Amino acid sequence: MPRIRIIFEKKGWITFLNHLDLPVLFSRAARRAGLSQEFTQGFSPHPHISLGPALAAGVEGIQEPADFWFNEWDDNCVGKWNDKLPAGIRILMHAEVDGPSLSKLATAAKYRICGVGSEFGSEELEILKKETERTGILYGAFVDKGSVLLTVGDLEHCGAGNLVRSLKEEGICEGWKDLYLVRECVGTWDAETGTILPLI
């Protein structure tokens, strides 16, 4: 049974859809597209799906990974699937894969953070660096065109919620409504090159 890894984007209103609701959204779209998913075994079978690291509600995702198992697959399937997905969700790449699970491969992510209608600089950079080092792993941080770019590891503990809280505690913002956050990519951290390797 083919295991298909997709890289998708999540933008606009759909960013407020809970991460745990994504399997239902993707599965319903796949069914409407005529695709046949593999189901898990047991008393309550459900489509076999493995999502990448959770993305906080309201945060845009530019290159989010997920694995799906199908009974049959060809290159025409992704076009049919995309046609049935709601606005804001789009499959950008796909490939048949084997080997380690996403939970083992997705070890790093890059975030872009700025204020709504305002630019971030060195003060915000230092606050976010300190918070990342406290809760997770900081691989890199710098200011780029009024935004702070953070490359982080330990994604289970180093999420967007902690970053927002740290900025609020320092008086930079009142909360989520004052910030624009984007997770630009998720992948495997490669210490030798100092970069995030793509999952496809």
Disulfide bonds with the S-S distance in Angstrom:
none
